[in-house]
Amino acid sequence: MPEEKSVLREVDAEAIRLARTLLRTARAGALSVIDAQSGAPPSAASASPLISMAARSS
């Protein structure tokens, strides 16, 4: 089986600068999760109450 390439980038000064710039200049953001077993998004019924509250307030 071929070796899987890492999708993670080495954390160096340039990566930190890029992350800070992206966070400072972003006008909006979103978080997402997937179910580890199915790979699908969780249903609204099983979502965290905090996430559900955030979704209703937007």
NUSE-582676 format. One record per residue: residue in three letters; chain; z, x negated, y of N, C-alpha, C in turn. Coordinates in nm, 3 decimals. Last residue first. Layout:
+--------+--------+---------+---------+---------+---------+---------+---------+---------+---------+---------+
: residu : chaine :      nZ :      nX :      nY :     caZ :     caX :     caY :      cZ :      cX :      cY :
+--------+--------+---------+---------+---------+---------+---------+---------+---------+---------+---------+
:    ALA :      A :       Z :       X :       Y :       Z :       X :       Y :       Z :       X :       Y :
...
+--------+--------+---------+---------+---------+---------+---------+---------+---------+---------+---------+
***
This chain:
+--------+--------+---------+---------+---------+---------+---------+---------+---------+---------+---------+
: residu : chaine :      nZ :      nX :      nY :     caZ :     caX :     caY :      cZ :      cX :      cY :
+--------+--------+---------+---------+---------+---------+---------+---------+---------+---------+---------+
:    SER :      A :   1.411 :   2.829 :   3.299 :   1.293 :   2.772 :   3.366 :   1.191 :   2.876 :   3.398 :
:    SER :      A :   1.614 :   2.945 :   3.158 :   1.635 :   2.925 :   3.301 :   1.513 :   2.873 :   3.372 :
:    ARG :      A :   1.533 :   2.946 :   2.892 :   1.543 :   3.073 :   2.963 :   1.554 :   3.055 :   3.113 :
:    ALA :      A :   1.550 :   2.675 :   2.828 :   1.421 :   2.741 :   2.821 :   1.423 :   2.873 :   2.899 :
:    ALA :      A :   1.823 :   2.631 :   2.849 :   1.732 :   2.560 :   2.939 :   1.597 :   2.628 :   2.942 :
:    MET :      A :   1.916 :   2.788 :   2.638 :   1.957 :   2.820 :   2.776 :   1.862 :   2.755 :   2.875 :
:    SER :      A :   1.802 :   2.649 :   2.421 :   1.764 :   2.788 :   2.447 :   1.798 :   2.829 :   2.589 :
:    ILE :      A :   1.939 :   2.408 :   2.440 :   1.794 :   2.409 :   2.458 :   1.747 :   2.550 :   2.490 :
:    LEU :      A :   2.197 :   2.503 :   2.386 :   2.170 :   2.435 :   2.512 :   2.021 :   2.433 :   2.542 :
:    PRO :      A :   2.172 :   2.604 :   2.125 :   2.200 :   2.696 :   2.237 :   2.171 :   2.632 :   2.372 :
:    SER :      A :   1.900 :   2.473 :   1.934 :   2.029 :   2.451 :   1.996 :   2.051 :   2.549 :   2.109 :
:    ALA :      A :   1.721 :   2.694 :   1.714 :   1.727 :   2.596 :   1.824 :   1.869 :   2.587 :   1.878 :
:    SER :      A :   1.681 :   2.887 :   1.529 :   1.763 :   2.774 :   1.488 :   1.778 :   2.669 :   1.597 :
:    ALA :      A :   1.521 :   3.070 :   1.660 :   1.649 :   3.115 :   1.606 :   1.740 :   2.999 :   1.569 :
:    ALA :      A :   1.289 :   2.933 :   1.712 :   1.376 :   2.965 :   1.825 :   1.515 :   3.007 :   1.777 :
:    SER :      A :   1.239 :   2.676 :   1.463 :   1.220 :   2.811 :   1.514 :   1.319 :   2.836 :   1.627 :
:    PRO :      A :   1.133 :   2.337 :   1.530 :   1.230 :   2.434 :   1.479 :   1.202 :   2.572 :   1.538 :
:    PRO :      A :   0.800 :   2.221 :   1.452 :   0.906 :   2.247 :   1.550 :   1.006 :   2.348 :   1.492 :
:    ALA :      A :   0.756 :   2.039 :   1.138 :   0.722 :   2.145 :   1.234 :   0.833 :   2.161 :   1.337 :
:    GLY :      A :   0.831 :   1.877 :   0.937 :   0.746 :   1.819 :   1.039 :   0.703 :   1.918 :   1.145 :
:    SER :      A :   1.006 :   1.948 :   0.736 :   0.875 :   2.014 :   0.740 :   0.778 :   1.950 :   0.839 :
:    GLN :      A :   1.226 :   1.767 :   0.764 :   1.172 :   1.802 :   0.633 :   1.031 :   1.858 :   0.640 :
:    ALA :      A :   1.283 :   1.738 :   1.037 :   1.259 :   1.619 :   0.955 :   1.194 :   1.652 :   0.821 :
:    ASP :      A :   1.136 :   1.922 :   1.288 :   1.220 :   1.930 :   1.170 :   1.184 :   1.814 :   1.079 :
:    ILE :      A :   1.118 :   1.775 :   1.612 :   1.054 :   1.830 :   1.493 :   1.155 :   1.831 :   1.380 :
:    VAL :      A :   1.145 :   1.826 :   1.967 :   1.199 :   1.781 :   1.839 :   1.115 :   1.840 :   1.727 :
:    SER :      A :   1.102 :   1.726 :   2.306 :   1.059 :   1.802 :   2.190 :   1.123 :   1.743 :   2.066 :
:    LEU :      A :   1.126 :   1.758 :   2.654 :   1.174 :   1.698 :   2.531 :   1.128 :   1.786 :   2.416 :
:    ALA :      A :   0.964 :   1.685 :   2.961 :   0.991 :   1.776 :   2.851 :   1.040 :   1.696 :   2.732 :
:    GLY :      A :   0.939 :   1.678 :   3.320 :   0.952 :   1.616 :   3.190 :   0.980 :   1.721 :   3.084 :
:    ALA :      A :   0.802 :   1.607 :   3.646 :   0.854 :   1.699 :   3.545 :   0.864 :   1.623 :   3.413 :
:    ARG :      A :   0.734 :   1.398 :   3.803 :   0.768 :   1.523 :   3.870 :   0.830 :   1.623 :   3.773 :
:    ALA :      A :   0.808 :   1.053 :   3.791 :   0.777 :   1.176 :   3.717 :   0.821 :   1.298 :   3.796 :
:    THR :      A :   0.892 :   0.822 :   3.913 :   0.778 :   0.892 :   3.970 :   0.742 :   1.022 :   3.899 :
:    ARG :      A :   1.110 :   0.723 :   3.767 :   1.123 :   0.746 :   3.911 :   1.012 :   0.834 :   3.966 :
:    LEU :      A :   1.005 :   0.695 :   3.509 :   1.115 :   0.787 :   3.532 :   1.131 :   0.821 :   3.681 :
:    LEU :      A :   0.804 :   0.499 :   3.554 :   0.769 :   0.631 :   3.501 :   0.879 :   0.733 :   3.528 :
:    THR :      A :   0.964 :   0.285 :   3.641 :   0.862 :   0.342 :   3.729 :   0.824 :   0.482 :   3.683 :
:    ARG :      A :   1.116 :   0.234 :   3.410 :   1.182 :   0.274 :   3.535 :   1.085 :   0.339 :   3.632 :
:    ALA :      A :   0.910 :   0.160 :   3.232 :   0.995 :   0.276 :   3.204 :   1.064 :   0.325 :   3.331 :
:    LEU :      A :   0.810 :  -0.073 :   3.361 :   0.724 :   0.042 :   3.339 :   0.807 :   0.169 :   3.315 :
:    ARG :      A :   1.034 :  -0.241 :   3.344 :   0.980 :  -0.204 :   3.475 :   0.893 :  -0.079 :   3.463 :
:    ILE :      A :   1.056 :  -0.265 :   3.067 :   1.166 :  -0.204 :   3.142 :   1.116 :  -0.158 :   3.278 :
:    ALA :      A :   0.816 :  -0.398 :   3.012 :   0.843 :  -0.267 :   2.952 :   0.953 :  -0.194 :   3.028 :
:    GLU :      A :   0.855 :  -0.640 :   3.153 :   0.746 :  -0.550 :   3.190 :   0.768 :  -0.409 :   3.135 :
:    ALA :      A :   1.071 :  -0.757 :   3.017 :   1.087 :  -0.718 :   3.157 :   0.977 :  -0.621 :   3.201 :
:    ASP :      A :   1.062 :  -0.603 :   2.689 :   1.064 :  -0.719 :   2.777 :   1.075 :  -0.668 :   2.921 :
:    VAL :      A :   1.077 :  -0.494 :   2.380 :   1.139 :  -0.466 :   2.510 :   1.147 :  -0.596 :   2.589 :
:    GLU :      A :   0.780 :  -0.431 :   2.202 :   0.889 :  -0.523 :   2.228 :   0.945 :  -0.496 :   2.368 :
:    ARG :      A :   0.718 :  -0.097 :   2.103 :   0.679 :  -0.214 :   2.180 :   0.801 :  -0.301 :   2.201 :
:    LEU :      A :   0.656 :   0.075 :   1.804 :   0.749 :   0.034 :   1.907 :   0.703 :  -0.094 :   1.974 :
:    VAL :      A :   0.503 :   0.122 :   1.594 :   0.458 :   0.185 :   1.718 :   0.549 :   0.147 :   1.834 :
:    SER :      A :   0.411 :  -0.115 :   1.351 :   0.517 :  -0.057 :   1.431 :   0.459 :   0.003 :   1.559 :
:    LYS :      A :   0.201 :  -0.043 :   1.077 :   0.220 :  -0.110 :   1.205 :   0.331 :  -0.038 :   1.280 :
:    GLU :      A :   0.265 :  -0.074 :   0.733 :   0.255 :   0.014 :   0.849 :   0.281 :  -0.067 :   0.975 :
:    GLU :      A :   0.067 :  -0.245 :   0.492 :   0.184 :  -0.244 :   0.579 :   0.162 :  -0.153 :   0.697 :
:    PRO :      A :  -0.087 :  -0.063 :   0.222 :  -0.092 :  -0.148 :   0.341 :   0.034 :  -0.135 :   0.426 :
:    MET :      A :   0.000 :  -0.085 :  -0.118 :   0.000 :   0.000 :   0.000 :   0.000 :  -0.089 :   0.124 :
+--------+--------+---------+---------+---------+---------+---------+---------+---------+---------+---------+
***
